[in-house]
Amino acid sequence: MCSNESVIDIIIDLQEKGFDHDFVLGHEYIRCLQYDVLIPPDDFEILEIRHCKEKVYLKNMAIIYAIQLKNYDIKGILMCNSKSYHCGLSIHLWKKISFRDPENEHQL
């Protein structure tokens, strides 16, 4: 979903929907910051993807994932920018989080 909302508005909206944990990308895993636990790609699902291109980051699209762990009732937010896809992610994690840019859909 493309959005004209700011990153802050998207995060607030997701938090109001119960996405209250924070996750960051690693090489082969995502990390839950609250529990300092590594989660492999097969152990979470992406419920929603939001893209935000703010004026400050014109060359950098923020990608915000609303995710849920499969075996636990934990939902949270994984946020990265479009450059994160070029930073040594494992192919398994890259496949899990790769997105199709709606603006360039015809190029895929």
Rosetta silent file (secondary structure, phi, psi, omega in degrees, C-alpha in Angstrom):
SEQUENCE: MCSNESVIDIIIDLQEKGFDHDFVLGHEYIRCLQYDVLIPPDDFEILEIRHCKEKVYLKNMAIIYAIQLKNYDIKGILMCNSKSYHCGLSIHLWKKISFRDPENEHQL
SCORE:     score description
SCORE:     0.000 S_00000001
   1 L     0.000  125.977  175.553    0.000    0.000    0.000 S_00000001
   2 E   -85.245  148.724 -175.199    1.403    3.379   -0.984 S_00000001
   3 E  -143.800  143.845  171.650    0.807    6.156    1.422 S_00000001
   4 L   -95.370    3.861  178.805    1.133    9.903    1.616 S_00000001
   5 L   -71.954  158.208  174.881    1.180    9.583    5.395 S_00000001
   6 L   -80.062  162.677  177.425    4.310   10.343    7.342 S_00000001
   7 H   -56.868  -43.038 -179.366    6.339    7.574    8.925 S_00000001
   8 H   -60.890  -44.186  179.500    5.165    8.776   12.345 S_00000001
   9 H   -62.402  -40.222  179.176    1.487    8.613   11.320 S_00000001
  10 H   -65.024  -45.116 -179.926    1.914    5.078   10.004 S_00000001
  11 H   -62.646  -44.401  178.642    3.666    3.921   13.178 S_00000001
  12 H   -60.729  -44.219  178.922    1.000    5.489   15.401 S_00000001
  13 H   -59.451  -45.264  179.899   -1.739    3.839   13.318 S_00000001
  14 H   -67.455  -38.871  177.436   -0.081    0.431   13.627 S_00000001
  15 H   -62.539  -38.154  177.402    0.521    0.853   17.360 S_00000001
  16 H   -66.174  -22.189  177.503   -3.171    1.645   17.810 S_00000001
  17 L   -90.099    4.300  176.054   -3.893   -1.668   16.052 S_00000001
  18 L    98.795    6.945  177.295   -1.774   -3.549   18.609 S_00000001
  19 L   -86.151   88.804 -168.090    1.599   -3.692   16.853 S_00000001
  20 L  -114.410   11.248  175.524    3.582   -2.816   19.962 S_00000001
  21 E  -113.090  157.473 -178.067    6.956   -4.531   19.527 S_00000001
  22 E  -114.403  135.396 -179.962    9.943   -3.276   17.555 S_00000001
  23 E  -127.623  149.050  175.996   11.952   -5.378   15.113 S_00000001
  24 E  -130.550  154.384  178.750   15.125   -4.686   13.128 S_00000001
  25 E   -76.913  141.318  168.565   16.720   -6.464   10.178 S_00000001
  26 L  -119.400 -164.915  179.291   19.754   -8.646   10.596 S_00000001
  27 L   -74.527  -49.515 -177.423   21.598  -10.714    8.023 S_00000001
  28 L  -116.041   -9.057 -173.824   19.571  -13.917    8.383 S_00000001
  29 L  -136.720  169.755  162.090   17.018  -12.967   11.042 S_00000001
  30 E  -106.388  154.600 -178.119   14.951  -10.141   12.395 S_00000001
  31 E  -117.077  130.964  172.469   15.570   -9.140   15.997 S_00000001
  32 E   -84.541  117.770 -175.863   12.893   -8.289   18.547 S_00000001
  33 L   -69.802  -33.766 -178.392   14.301   -5.348   20.486 S_00000001
  34 L   -66.453  -35.394 -176.369   12.120   -5.840   23.561 S_00000001
  35 L  -111.253   -2.883 -176.976   13.287   -9.442   24.119 S_00000001
  36 L    49.439   52.000 -178.030   16.623   -9.381   22.255 S_00000001
  37 E  -120.580  139.895  175.980   15.589  -12.522   20.385 S_00000001
  38 E   -89.576  134.576 -178.631   16.449  -13.504   16.816 S_00000001
  39 E  -121.068  120.333  178.097   13.502  -14.631   14.693 S_00000001
  40 L   -72.693  158.500 -177.059   14.064  -16.611   11.486 S_00000001
  41 H   -54.933  -32.604 -178.964   11.996  -15.756    8.394 S_00000001
  42 H   -73.792  -11.478 -175.534    9.799  -18.848    8.749 S_00000001
  43 H   -99.462    6.778  174.820    8.677  -17.801   12.244 S_00000001
  44 E  -139.822  157.100  175.622    6.891  -14.568   11.348 S_00000001
  45 E  -124.827  148.469  178.940    4.305  -13.444    8.879 S_00000001
  46 E   -93.758  119.664 -178.638    3.829  -10.064    7.280 S_00000001
  47 E   -92.944  -28.007 -176.693    0.296   -8.791    7.801 S_00000001
  48 E  -157.366  143.660  174.826    0.658   -5.404    6.164 S_00000001
  49 E  -125.223  129.445  178.348    3.237   -3.435    4.187 S_00000001
  50 E  -124.143  134.270  178.070    3.172    0.349    4.051 S_00000001
  51 E  -110.083  138.124 -179.243    5.422    2.472    1.869 S_00000001
  52 E  -138.274  126.859  177.586    6.103    6.075    2.702 S_00000001
  53 L  -119.071   94.523 -178.402    8.087    8.566    0.669 S_00000001
  54 L   -85.273  159.102 -178.775    8.498   11.703    2.746 S_00000001
  55 H   -57.528  -35.682 -178.411    9.939   14.971    1.468 S_00000001
  56 H   -67.940  -31.145 -175.365   13.020   14.563    3.647 S_00000001
  57 H  -114.973   48.946 -174.321   13.759   11.150    2.156 S_00000001
  58 L   -55.817  -35.042 -179.521   12.864   11.703   -1.508 S_00000001
  59 L   -89.308   -3.103 -173.387   15.445    9.205   -2.701 S_00000001
  60 L  -129.482  113.170  178.377   14.684    6.740    0.068 S_00000001
  61 L   -86.773  129.724  173.471   11.353    5.035    0.501 S_00000001
  62 E   -81.124  133.226  178.069   10.533    3.932    4.037 S_00000001
  63 E  -116.753  121.343 -175.734    9.074    0.428    4.127 S_00000001
  64 E  -119.591  121.451 -178.698    7.092   -0.395    7.234 S_00000001
  65 E  -105.686  131.775  169.245    5.985   -3.964    7.909 S_00000001
  66 E   -95.335  115.480 -174.656    3.279   -4.945   10.376 S_00000001
  67 E  -122.547  160.412  176.063    4.345   -8.438   11.441 S_00000001
  68 E  -137.080  135.388  175.299    3.170  -11.172   13.770 S_00000001
  69 E   -73.296  139.349 -174.108    5.185  -14.034   15.186 S_00000001
  70 L   -70.291  -38.077 -174.543    3.633  -17.358   14.206 S_00000001
  71 L   -99.308    2.551 -178.235    3.993  -19.211   17.511 S_00000001
  72 L  -138.730  157.939  178.497    3.358  -16.303   19.870 S_00000001
  73 L   -89.418   59.652 -179.030    0.795  -13.573   20.234 S_00000001
  74 L  -121.751  123.724  177.427    3.368  -10.887   19.492 S_00000001
  75 E  -120.720  146.135 -179.228    2.787   -8.241   16.858 S_00000001
  76 E  -162.396 -171.149 -173.643    5.169   -5.470   15.957 S_00000001
  77 E  -119.659  129.394  172.558    6.720   -3.138   13.457 S_00000001
  78 E  -115.549  120.192 -177.645    9.731   -3.771   11.246 S_00000001
  79 E  -122.436  136.251  175.059   10.893   -0.634    9.478 S_00000001
  80 E  -150.166  176.696  175.960   13.637   -0.250    6.913 S_00000001
  81 E  -112.131  170.814 -175.732   14.434    1.805    3.858 S_00000001
  82 H   -62.184  -24.404  178.449   14.733    0.713    0.268 S_00000001
  83 H   -72.702  -17.493 -179.214   18.530    0.601    0.571 S_00000001
  84 H   -61.818  -23.461 -179.229   18.266   -2.165    3.192 S_00000001
  85 H   -71.922  -11.090 -177.869   17.724   -4.669    0.391 S_00000001
  86 H  -107.883   14.304 -171.693   21.308   -4.157   -0.755 S_00000001
  87 L  -110.590   42.284  170.987   22.964   -4.681    2.639 S_00000001
  88 L    76.382   31.602  175.491   23.802   -8.372    2.732 S_00000001
  89 L   -72.249  146.108  173.369   20.481   -9.976    3.654 S_00000001
  90 L   -64.452  154.392 -178.677   20.315  -13.745    3.322 S_00000001
  91 H   -62.219  -34.466 -179.985   18.298  -14.871    0.322 S_00000001
  92 H   -65.063  -45.100  178.011   15.730  -16.490    2.637 S_00000001
  93 H   -71.038  -39.534  179.122   15.091  -13.256    4.543 S_00000001
  94 H   -59.398  -43.730  178.254   15.227  -11.176    1.364 S_00000001
  95 H   -61.569  -37.279 -177.810   12.510  -13.335   -0.233 S_00000001
  96 H   -66.434  -42.107 -172.835   10.353  -12.941    2.851 S_00000001
  97 H  -103.771   -3.671 -178.073   10.453   -9.157    2.981 S_00000001
  98 L   -61.764  145.648 -176.419   10.967   -8.210   -0.651 S_00000001
  99 L  -127.048  162.662  174.796    8.254   -5.983   -1.941 S_00000001
 100 L  -106.997  119.236  179.392    6.877   -4.905   -5.254 S_00000001
 101 L   -72.430  112.760 -177.757    6.949   -1.156   -5.697 S_00000001
 102 H   -57.291  -29.644 -179.789    3.462   -0.278   -7.034 S_00000001
 103 H   -70.569  -25.871 -178.629    4.889    2.716   -8.903 S_00000001
 104 H  -117.066   23.987 -175.491    7.238    0.452  -10.858 S_00000001
 105 H   -55.248  -37.770 -177.769    5.037   -2.640  -11.051 S_00000001
 106 H   -66.466  -17.527 -178.216    5.247   -2.686  -14.848 S_00000001
 107 H   -87.357  -10.778 -175.068    9.027   -3.089  -14.658 S_00000001
 108 L   -83.959    0.000    0.000    8.938   -6.317  -12.654 S_00000001
